[in-house]
Amino acid sequence: MQAAHTKLGKVDGKNVSAVIPDYLKERLLIDAELVGAGTDVHDYFKQTPLHDSLGAALDELQLGGNVSGRLHLDIPLDGEQVRATGEVALHKNSLRVKPLGSEMNQLSGKFRFDNGNLQSDTLSANWFGQPMVVDFNTQEGERDYKVDVSLKADWQPAKFPCLPQDLADKLGGSASWKRRIAIVLPHQGMVSYDIGVDADLTKVSSHLPPPLGKPAGEARPLRVKVSGGLNGFTLTGSTGKQSHFNSEWLFAKNQVTLARAAWQNASGGLGVFSFPNTVMLKTPQLLLGGQVYNKLTLAA
């Protein structure tokens, strides 16, 4: 069967073919070209037998804007699981990584899917107002669902959107960096994540007080690791061989609490930060990295 056009929910299907190539194998094969809004593509798959696989993947990686692509459905006529494979082309779309609550814009490139397993090419995007490249993949398992995102960029720290102007005025140059984000979404249990950041601060100049100040041209590699879940995270790292730091942050009742922090310098001295008993910031609305937080309270 051939059709020039059909509707898959609100998504346009073009050049659709449906074939049973071998009646003995009892399989229906459907091929189509898809054009539609990313949200409509998500909604269509959530209404199909693929709602727990491809639909679940699009729950965690949410596409905005219009997309196009190819779809191949392998449908067993004996009630076994449907397999959906294909490719999606992006052009200046948005991508919201739901577990991180963060959104990228101007996303262009392609990714492929095999049910709930997604694999992208290297994509170009804007994040926090600066250009970068990104690739991602997801893996559907029996016990959990994994999302891996890799990022790479060369950014100007002074242009970071949520940085106070008086702090931005003390920074110059650019820093190349790469980041890997690994998220585990268990079918039962708590979400966990690991984030690793490596940056080269050689070209950055900083007029901040020691140990954060440095002239441009002075080598200053930065490594940061974040591990945690929905209850909080640990943040550890180093700046070259000179300094090491670690801290623990807790989430509770819409508050972020700094539980502990320490900084060790090159001389071997260990500085444990002392904090007042309570430092609290309340604001009716905070715009941070393009995300709006209402009635926010930060306590440390």
N, C-alpha and C positions, 0 to 999 in steps of 0.2 A: 504494500500500500504506500502511496506517495501523496504528500500534501505540500503545497507551496507555503501555507501559513496555518498556524493553529495557536491556541492560547494554552499556556501551562500556568494556571492561576492568572496572575497579572503579567506574566512574562511572555514575550512574543517568541514563538517557535517557528523557524523558517526552514525550508527544504527538509521537511520531516519524512523519514522513511520508517516503515515498520515491516519486519520480515520474520518469518519462521523458516529458516534455511533448511532445517531437517526435522520433520515431524516426529521422528523416532527419539530425538534428543529433547523434545518438548521445551524449547527455549524461544522466547520472543525477543528480537533485537530491534531496538529503536535508536535512530540517530537523528540529531537535530542541531541546528544553529540557534543559539539563544541570544536575545537582546532584551535588557530590562534593567530596572533599578536593583542595586545590590540588596536592598531590604526586601524587594519582591521575590528575588531569587531565594533568599533565606526563607521567606514565608512559604514558598511553593514546596521546598524540600521538607519543611516541618510538617506538611500535610500528607506526606508520602511515607511508604515503608522505610525511607532513609532518614526519618526524623531523629533516630538515635545515633546515626553515623555522620553523614554529611551535614544534616541539619544541626547536630550538636557541635560540629566543627565551626559552622558559621555562627553559632551562638557565641563562641569565644573570640573569633576573629570577624568582626562586624564591618562589612563593606558599605560605604556610602557612595552615592552617585551612580551613573549608568555604567553597566558592564556588558561585554559581549563574550561569547565563547561557544564551545562545542560540547555536546552531551551525547554519551553512548550509554544506553541502558541494556543490560543483559538480564532478562526477566525469566526465571524458571517457571514453567507452567505447573509444577508440582508443589508449589508453596514454599520452596526454599528461598533464601535471602536474595534480594535484588542486588546487583552490583552496578554502581554508577561510576563511570570514568569520564574524563574530559579535561578541558583547558579553559581558563578564564583570562581574558585580556583586560588590563586596567589602563585607564588614561586619565590622569589627574583626579583619581578617586581619593576617598578618605578610608582609613583603616583604624578601627578602634580595637585595641587589645583589651578585652573586657576584664580579665583577671588583674591587670595593672591599672585599669581606669585611665588609660592614656591613648591619645589619638594622633595619628600621623595624617598629613595632607599631601596633595599633589603626588599621589602614589601612581607610578606608571611601570608597566612590565607585565609579566604573565606568571600564572601558577597553574599547576595541574592537580587533579584530585582523583582519588581511587577510594570511593566511599568516604570514610571519615579521615583518611590520610591525605594531607595536603603537602605539596612540595613546590616552592616558588623558585623562579629564576632570581638573579640579583635585580632588585627593584630600586628605582630612584624615588625619593620622597623628601618632604619637608617635615621637620619635627622641631617644635619650639622655635619656629621661624627661621631655621637654618637648614641647608641641604645636607643630605646624607644618602647612603645606600643601605638597603635592608634585604635580608632573605629570611624566610620562615619555613617551618615544616611542623606538621602535627602527626602524632602516632596514636592510633586507637588500640588499646590493649584490653585484656580480660578484666583487669582490676582498676585501671586508671586510663586517663587521657593525657598525653604529654604535648606541650606546646614549646617549641624552641624558636627563638628569634635572635638573629645576629645583626648587629648594627655597626656601621663604620662611617666616620665623618672627620672633617677638619673644621672646627668651629672657633669663633671668636668669643671668648668668655664674656667680654664686656657687653655682647649683644644678647645674652641670655635674658629672656623676657621677664622673669620674676626677680631679677637681681636689682636691689635698690640702686638708684642712680649714683649716690655718693660712693658706693662700693664699686660700681662699674667704672667710674672715673679713675680708679686706681689700677685698672687692668688694661693691658694692651697685648697685641699679637694674637696668635691663634694656636690651638692645640689639636693635634691629631689624636683620635681615640677610637677604640673599638669596644663593643659591649656584647655579651652573650647573656640571654635571659632564658632560663629553663624553668618551666612551670609544670607542676604535676597536679592534675585534677582527679583525685580518686573517685570512683563510683560511690564509695562509702568512706567517710572520714573527712579530714581537713585538707585544704589546699596548702601546698608548699611551693617555694620558689627559691632559686639560686640565681644571683646576678653577679657577673664578673665584669669589671671595667679596667682596661689598660689604656693609659694616656701618656703622650710625650709632651711635656710642658716646656721643652727647650726654647721654643719661639715666643713663649709667654713672658711678659714683663709684669711684675706685681710690686706695687708700692705699699702693700699691707705690712703690718708689723711682723717680726719674726715669730714663728718659723715659716710664715706664709709669703714673705717678701722674697723677690729674686729679680735679677736683671735678665733681659732677653739674651739668649745665647748660652745661658747656664743650664746644663743638663739637669732635668728634674723629672724622672719617670714617676708616674703615679699608678698604683695598683689598689683597687678597691674590691671587696667582696661583700655581698649582702646575702644572708640566708635567713629564711623565716617562713611565717605563715600568717593566718588571719589574726593571731594574738600578739604578733610583734616580730622583730627581726634583730639580728646582730649585724653590725657593720664593722669590718676590720679592713686594714690596709696599710700601705707604706708609701713614702715619698723617697725613692732611691734607697740608699743605705743609711740615710740620715735619721729618718723618723719612722716610727710605727705607731699606729693608733688602733684602738678598738672601743666599741660602745655597744650598748644594748638598749633597744627602744621597745616600748610596750603599747599596745592598742587596748583601750577599754572605754566604753561609753562615750564614743565620739571624741576621745582625747588621745593624744600621742604623748607618752611620758618617757623621758630620758632616764633610764634606770641607773646606768653607770657609764663612765667614759674615762679612758686613760691614754696618755701620749708619752712615748719613750723617745728621747733624742739620741743623737749619735754618741754622746759621751757615756751613755748607759744609764743616765738618770731617768727615773720613772716619775712622770707627773700624773697624779690622779686629780682630776678636776673636782673642785669643791663648788657646790651649788647651794643657793638659798633653799630653805625647806620647800618652798613652793614659788614657782614663777608661772603665771597664768596669762595667756593672751586670749581674749574673746573678741570676735568680730562678726557682725551680721552677715558679711559676705566677703569671700576671698577668691580672687581670680589668680590661678596658679597654672602656668603651662597650658592655657587655653581651657582649663576646667574650672567650673564655678562650684565653690563649696559654701553652703549656707549655714548660718548659726554655728560657726566653727569655734571650738575651744581647744587650745594647745596648753598642756600643762607639763612642767618639768621641775 
